[in-house]
């Protein structure tokens, strides 16, 4: 599982609050909502955020191992969801 590391707070500190993100069409409201709820977003979005924050992926996401240690059953679809 991937957990976001306070992405919206970091963007806000860099001058990009959610209003600016929406108004400037940097991130859609649906993407902001997905980030708030630790739901998957496309890697291109995470790349954009890293560019804005001038940081690496490991600065904004944390990989948390599956509690059961089970492997993914069924794979990943075209939208990047399991």
NORSUL-V23603 format. One record per pair of residues at least 6 apart in sequence whose ideal C-beta (glycine too) atoms are under 6 Angstrom apart, sorted by sequence separation. I is the first residue (numbers start at 1). J is the second residue. If there is no record, write none. Layout:
BEGIN
i;j
I;J
I;J
END
This chain:
BEGIN
i;j
21;27
76;82
22;29
34;41
50;57
31;41
72;82
49;60
18;32
31;45
7;35
4;35
4;38
3;38
14;53
40;80
40;81
10;53
7;60
5;60
4;61
5;62
2;61
3;62
2;63
3;64
1;64
END
